[in-house]
Amino acid sequence: MKKITAYVNTTRVHWLVEELQTLGVQEIEVTEYFKPLSQISRFELSCDDHLVENVRTVVHKIGSCGQSADHAFFVYSLESKDGGLKKMYQKYKGENE
């Protein structure tokens, strides 16, 4: 089981939530941050290991407005030995895929 945190442009929230639900993600927490010239939403959700790449693809495809570095994607293990969250990797738009 993995915990995913993604930061995306707030204008993409509605479409992203709908698409994540079609993948089978049922619990999604969205927090929105508004500053002048910046609207960012943080998505937090949990999913099975086999869904991580599908969720990443959806966030990359729908959560982006086409500008470089306009979203971020972080994955944490929920089964670390110490019982806490262990950061597994982070993926930014523009890195080699």
C-alpha positions, 0 to 999 in steps of 0.5 A: 500500500502506498500514500501518494501526495501530488501538487497540481494546478487548482484549475485541474482538480475536478477532472483529476478527482473524476479520473482517479475515481475511475481508477478505483481510488475512493478516498482523496483529500484535496487542500487548495492554496491560493496566492497571487499568481499561484493556485496550487492544490495538494492531493493526498490518497492511498492506493495499492502498489499496482495502481501507483503508475496508473495514478502517476500517469493520470496526474501527469496527463490531467493535473498538468496545464502544459507548463514546465514544472507545474505539478509534482508527484510523491510516493511513500510506503505505508509499510515501512519497518518503523511504521511511519511513511518512507519516501520512495521516490518523487517524480517531477514533470520533465525528468526522464521517464 
